[in-house]
Amino acid sequence: MKIGIVSDGKFGDRAFEIIREKFPTEWITAPFPSGMMADDIDLTLPECDLYISYVRYPDVALAIIDKQKPVILGVSFGVGFLRQAKEINENVVAPPTMCSLEDNTWVPEINEFAKVFGRPGFDVKIQDNSTINSIQVIRGSPCGSTVAASAELTGIRLSPEQLQHFGLRICHFCRAPRLGRTCDKEAAGILHIHELVGTINTTSPVAGARVKSFIDTMEK
């Protein structure tokens, strides 16, 4: 499966570097017009099976969507825009963050991508005294924040303070653009903490119980 990363130059560069380690991937430069109407945009795209749009201009995003190929919106413009996009091409998704994407959509190409990149999954070896012996990322964010932040957890003893630090490190590495109301670094941090502790609860319920009150408060 070939993936096209479409960007107007500000977002998507790190995702391109990481995604191309797993899939054939092409970097595609799109215009960032000022004051142009959609009819004025002539966008030529190389043939790909799936496009991931990091463009910041809604009409350019619609031009990508109009190619009738599956599209993941890495920059979202809200539910109204998504509704309009689906009238053009139903195979479009706009996850709240790229690390919340799951492989349960109706689009095979998006599901294939989301088996590798999306909602974080971990393999954690942890002692009952809450010391993390090892952690492996099974699925992570395409910006690399999952791998980068979790690499700092080996050897630490799990605690509310360490979980807060982990969430802050996710925010630090996160490349979610601060556009619209759906791209949220804090949401990415909370999602990673939730998934990490969920895995730990399965591996070592004793260790998970040590941070249960913190997780309950966070989720409230």
C-alpha positions in Angstrom: 0.0 0.0 0.0 1.4 3.4 -1.0 0.7 6.4 1.2 0.8 10.0 0.2 1.6 12.6 2.9 0.1 15.9 1.6 1.4 19.1 3.4 1.6 22.8 2.7 4.9 22.7 4.5 4.2 23.2 8.2 3.0 19.8 9.4 3.5 16.2 8.5 7.3 16.1 8.0 8.0 13.9 11.1 5.1 11.6 10.2 6.5 11.2 6.7 9.9 10.1 8.1 8.3 7.6 10.5 5.6 6.2 8.2 7.9 5.5 5.4 9.8 3.1 7.6 6.7 0.8 7.4 4.9 1.8 4.1 6.0 3.1 0.7 5.4 6.8 1.3 5.6 9.9 -0.9 5.9 13.5 0.3 3.5 15.8 -1.6 3.7 19.5 -1.4 0.3 21.4 -1.7 -0.3 25.1 -1.9 -1.3 27.3 1.0 -3.4 29.9 -0.9 -4.6 33.1 0.5 -8.1 34.3 -0.5 -8.6 31.7 -3.2 -11.8 29.8 -3.9 -11.9 26.0 -4.2 -12.6 26.3 -8.0 -9.2 28.1 -8.4 -7.2 25.2 -6.9 -5.7 22.8 -9.4 -4.1 20.1 -7.3 -2.3 17.2 -9.1 -1.5 14.2 -6.8 0.7 11.2 -7.6 -1.3 8.0 -7.5 -1.5 6.6 -3.9 -3.8 4.1 -2.1 -4.2 6.4 0.9 -3.7 10.1 1.5 -3.0 11.7 4.8 -3.7 15.4 4.7 -1.8 17.9 6.8 -2.9 20.9 4.8 -4.2 24.0 6.7 -6.5 25.3 4.1 -10.0 23.7 3.9 -10.4 24.1 0.2 -7.1 22.4 -0.5 -8.2 19.5 1.8 -11.4 19.3 -0.2 -9.4 19.1 -3.4 -7.5 16.1 -2.0 -10.8 14.5 -0.9 -12.2 15.0 -4.4 -9.7 12.6 -5.8 -12.0 9.8 -4.5 -9.2 7.9 -2.6 -9.3 7.2 1.1 -8.2 10.2 3.2 -7.2 10.7 6.8 -7.4 14.3 7.9 -4.3 15.0 10.1 -5.6 18.5 10.4 -9.3 18.6 11.1 -11.7 21.5 10.5 -14.6 20.3 12.6 -17.7 18.3 12.2 -19.3 20.6 9.7 -16.3 20.3 7.4 -16.3 16.5 7.8 -19.9 16.3 6.9 -19.3 18.3 3.7 -16.2 16.1 2.9 -18.2 12.9 3.2 -20.7 14.3 0.7 -17.8 14.3 -1.8 -16.0 11.2 -0.7 -17.4 8.9 2.0 -14.0 7.3 2.6 -12.7 10.2 4.8 -11.9 10.0 8.6 -10.9 12.8 10.9 -9.7 11.3 14.2 -9.5 13.7 17.2 -5.8 13.1 17.1 -3.7 10.9 14.9 -2.9 8.7 17.9 -6.6 8.0 18.5 -7.1 6.4 15.0 -8.3 2.7 15.2 -8.4 -0.1 12.7 -12.2 -0.4 12.9 -13.3 1.8 10.0 -15.2 0.8 6.9 -12.2 1.6 4.8 -9.6 -1.3 4.3 -6.7 1.0 3.4 -7.3 3.1 6.6 -7.6 0.0 8.7 -4.3 -1.4 7.3 -2.6 1.8 8.2 -4.2 1.9 11.6 -2.9 -1.5 12.5 0.6 0.1 12.6 -0.1 3.7 13.5 -2.9 5.0 15.8 -4.2 4.3 19.2 -1.2 3.3 21.3 -0.6 -0.3 22.2 2.1 -1.6 24.5 3.8 -4.7 25.7 5.0 -4.0 29.2 7.0 -6.2 31.6 6.5 -4.8 35.1 7.2 -6.1 38.6 4.6 -6.1 41.4 6.6 -3.4 43.1 5.7 -1.2 40.0 9.2 -1.2 38.4 9.0 -1.3 34.6 11.5 -3.8 33.3 10.8 -3.2 29.6 8.3 -1.6 27.3 7.7 -2.2 23.6 5.4 -0.1 21.4 3.0 -2.4 19.5 1.2 0.5 17.8 2.0 4.2 18.2 1.4 7.7 16.9 2.8 8.6 13.4 4.6 11.6 14.9 6.8 9.3 17.0 5.7 10.6 20.4 4.7 7.1 21.6 8.1 5.6 20.9 10.1 8.6 22.2 8.2 9.1 25.5 7.9 5.4 26.3 11.6 4.8 25.9 12.1 6.9 29.0 10.0 4.5 31.2 12.3 1.5 31.4 13.6 1.1 34.9 11.3 3.7 36.5 8.9 2.8 39.3 5.3 3.6 38.3 3.6 6.4 40.3 1.1 9.2 39.7 4.1 11.6 39.3 5.7 9.4 36.7 2.5 9.0 34.8 2.1 12.8 34.7 5.6 13.1 33.5 4.9 10.5 30.8 1.8 12.5 29.7 3.9 15.7 29.5 6.6 14.0 27.5 3.9 12.9 25.0 2.8 16.5 24.8 6.4 17.6 24.2 6.9 15.2 21.3 3.4 15.5 19.9 3.0 17.3 16.6 -0.8 17.8 16.8 -1.4 21.2 15.1 -3.2 23.7 17.3 -6.0 24.3 14.7 -9.7 23.9 15.2 -11.1 22.2 18.3 -10.1 18.6 17.6 -6.3 18.6 17.6 -5.3 18.5 21.2 -1.9 17.7 22.7 -3.3 17.2 26.1 -5.8 14.7 24.8 -2.9 12.8 23.3 -1.1 12.7 26.6 -4.2 11.4 28.5 -4.9 8.8 25.9 -1.4 7.4 26.2 -1.6 7.3 30.0 -4.9 5.5 29.8 -3.7 2.9 27.3 -0.4 2.3 29.2 -2.1 1.7 32.5 -4.7 -0.5 30.8 -1.8 -2.7 29.6 -0.2 -2.7 33.1 -3.5 -3.7 34.7 -3.5 -6.8 32.5 0.2 -7.6 33.1 0.4 -6.8 36.8 -2.9 -5.9 38.6 -0.9 -5.3 41.8 1.1 -2.6 40.1 -2.0 -1.1 38.3 -3.8 -0.9 41.7 -1.1 1.5 43.0 -2.2 4.2 40.5 -5.9 3.4 40.3 -7.0 6.5 42.2 -4.9 8.7 40.0 -6.4 7.2 36.8 -9.9 7.5 38.2 -9.3 11.2 38.9 -7.7 11.8 35.5 -10.6 10.2 33.6 -13.2 12.3 35.6 
